[in-house]
Every structure is written in structure tokens, then in C-alpha cells.
Amino acid sequence: MTILKDISIFWSLAHTLLMFMILFESRYTKKKTNLLTLFTMGPLLVANGIAAIFIPSDIFGTIMLFTLSLPSLIFFIIIAKKRDGRFFFTFCMVDTIVLEVMYISQVINFHTTPDSYIVMFLIRLAAYPLLEGFMWKKLRAPYREVQRQTKKGWWLFTAIAAIFYVSITLFMNNPTPITERQEYYPVMLLVFILMPLVYMHIIMTLLHQHREYEESEQEDILKLQSANLVSRVSELAEANDKFREERHNFRHKLRTIAMLVDRKQYEELEFVLKEYTQTFKSTQVTRYCENAVIDAVLSHYIRQAESLGIKLELGFDFPEEIPVDTTELATVFANAIENAIHACEKLPAAERWIEIKVISKPKFIARIKNKYNGKVEFDGEGIPVNREEGHGFGTRSIVAFCNKIGGHYNFNANGEYFTVILNF
């Protein structure tokens, strides 16, 4: 029945890699990362799996630090996007989680089926997919987002994870296997309870910080939208007052026009008509969308762009009923147009250009396109990366919106134009 032991070792090593890949962010595309991992980590896992078959488990548990953990650490840090405490914490956390499953299954097997490895095999067979499912569905997205936003404090978390790794490795195997020192089982149990609790506390704290950050950003956005609405209402009220004044004076202007026609003073008539036309234009307010929130946001940023001398090409065909939360959609427009304006501000005045187009048939498609100067860096998922402090939330909010509603997004930069497209 040693075949079950051998399979469970390969299974553990392979799932160590899978769990790490779920939380890890590479500097390369997904395809390139997978190929590099396959051709580098594949042979390393096979070699360690074979070694584990012939080397006693207590000895292999100790030397694995040098034959697997350190080589894989070196490989992943080479291809990692973040080469600081965020990377090392993820690496140590995954390793210690796998080690805990391995040691727990080993001890339980010793006391249940010591003549075979059935229990150990079954525990490992079920535990790793369950852990991976939890990581993928519940932890992956917020954990990666927290890593992007929080850059401080990770080295302390790494130290905690590294101490756990070294401690449980030494404690379980030295001076003899833990199964030969059963009086230490209470200590082992406390360590194995403490470790996941500490990790849960760290992750919950980070997620709490993430939520507070998002709430702060959303509060700022709502304040901006409120200010935009107030400004838009004031603009409409002012235009309405002008229109009422013009309507009051309209009878006198009609008499003037009639008098000039009777006298055949056509040059004066043309001058008066032009003057009256300009007056009526001053009462006109351009509406971009029937929805007040979206209209206010578009109006605000279009006026801002015009004040900076940015040439605009606009085309709006919003549906009568917008099928998503209009406040969230307004936020998406605000972030995308604001990013475009910031990019244009870095260009000479003559080169500043933004296009904003919306169509509603056959489906809703919005495109914001602008000229830019410089290099745009993308991550492995095709999302622009902004390394400036305090920037990058706008792009992330667009992605989060599309993911939430089941829509699609695309970011493209060809060296001259940067384009954001979203559709649903």
C-alpha cells in the first residue's frame, strides 16, 4: 500500500504549486507564466517526489526546505510582479498550510491505519481541492486587490509565517518524529490551531483595510457626483431664468422685427436676428443623457476637458432604460474620462484629444479614447498598471464594475492612442 503514500506525496507537492499560483501575481502574461512554471517547477516536483519515495518522511520533511522550498522560492521571485514582503508572505503561508495538512494526515494515519496509508491518502485527496476552492472563490480576488493597495506591514506578516514554517518543521521531526513523542501532541494541536487563526486574523485585517479604502473612495465619488448634480441643477436653473426673461421680452423683439421688415431695412434685420439667435443660444443647455447622475458627471468632465483646451469628439446614444446601476455606471465614466484628461494634460495643447462614444444597439458599448505620451504597462490580465501612489483605483473600479455585472472590458494602448471599451 506504499503506492498510496507515494501518490499522496506527489499530490501534496502539486497542490502546493496550485495553491500558490492562485494567490501569486506574475510579471508576465498568464500563458508565459504557465509555460515557465511547467518547464521549471515540473521537473523539480518530480525529482522531489521521487526523493520522497526513497527517503524516510522525517528526514525528507527537513531537507525539503533545501530541495524544493528554496529552489521554488528563487524561481517565483524571478517572475513575480511584487518582490517584497507581499510575495514572501504568500509563499510562506501556502507552504505552511500544506505542511499542516501533511503532518495532520500523517499523525491521524499513524493512529488509525498504521499498516497502510489509506487515511493519509484520503485526507490529502480531499483537503487540498477544498482549500483551493475556498482560495479561488473567496480569497483570490480580494487578496490580490489588497496586495495592490497595501504595501506596508507585509514583512512583519512574512516573519510570522516563516517562524511558523521553521517551527513546525523542526518540532514535528526533531529529535525524533512526533509520533514517537506523543506527550507533545497537546503542543502540536495548539500550534496547528494557532497558525490558521493567525493567518485568518491577518487576512481579515487586510480585507477590513481594503473595505475601508473602498468605502472612502466611494464616499469621495459620491461627494463628487453630488457636487456635479448641484452644479448641473444650477446651470439648468440659470438657463431657465434666462429663457423666462427672453420669453418676457419676445413680444418687443417681434415688434422690432416686424418694423424692420415693413421698412425693408434688411441689413439691420439680419443684425438683429443674429443678436437674438445668440441670446437664445445662451439659454440652451446640452443634455448628454436623460439620467440626471450620468448627465451631471459627463457635463462636469466635458466642461473640465474644454477648459484645458482638449479637443472633444462626442457621440451619445443612451438607451431609455439603462440596465445597470446608473450611479455605478456614472462612476465608471467619471474614472475613465478623468484618466483620459490626466493623460492629455501631459501633452502639448495642440495634441490634446479625447473621444467619448456610447451606443445602445445591438448592445450597450462605451468607448473612451485619448491621445497619450509614454509607455503603458499592463499586468497578466490585460489591466493597466499605475505605480504612482494614489493612482490606479479608477481602472480597478472599471474592472470591478464589469466583473460585477457580467460585462466585458478592454484596455488598449498602441503608442499614440489609449482606448477603454466596455460593453454589456
Number of C-alpha atoms within 10 A of each C-alpha: 9 12 13 16 19 18 15 22 22 19 16 22 19 17 19 20 19 16 23 19 19 16 22 19 22 20 16 17 14 15 10 13 18 14 11 16 18 12 10 15 19 13 12 16 19 14 13 17 21 13 15 20 17 10 12 10 17 18 14 17 18 16 14 16 15 10 16 17 14 12 14 20 14 11 14 25 17 13 16 17 16 18 12 15 19 22 22 21 20 20 26 23 22 21 21 23 21 20 19 20 17 20 20 17 19 22 19 15 20 16 11 13 12 14 11 16 21 18 21 25 23 14 18 23 15 10 15 21 14 12 14 20 14 12 17 14 10 11 16 18 13 17 19 16 14 20 19 16 17 15 13 11 10 19 16 12 20 21 15 17 25 18 13 21 21 14 12 19 21 17 15 22 20 14 11 13 16 20 16 11 13 12 10 13 14 10 12 18 11 10 16 19 12 13 20 15 12 14 16 12 12 14 17 13 12 19 17 13 15 20 14 12 15 14 12 12 15 15 12 12 18 14 12 16 21 15 15 22 20 13 15 20 14 12 14 16 13 14 18 15 12 17 18 12 12 16 13 11 11 13 11 11 16 11 11 14 18 13 13 17 13 10 9 11 12 13 10 13 18 13 11 16 14 12 11 14 11 11 14 15 11 12 19 14 14 8 13 18 18 13 17 18 21 24 18 25 26 21 21 19 18 20 12 14 23 11 9 14 16 22 17 15 11 13 14 14 15 19 16 10 9 12 10 11 10 15 17 17 17 21 23 24 22 22 21 22 25 17 17 24 23 12 19 24 17 14 15 9 13 9 15 22 23 26 17 20 17 19 16 16 10 6 10 17 18 22 20 21 23 25 22 25 14 9 10 15 12 17 15 16 10 14 17 17 15 14 10 7 7 8 13 17 15 19 19 16 19 23 18 14 20 17 12 9 12 10 14 15 19 13 16 16 18 11 12 11 14 19 18 20 17 20 17 15
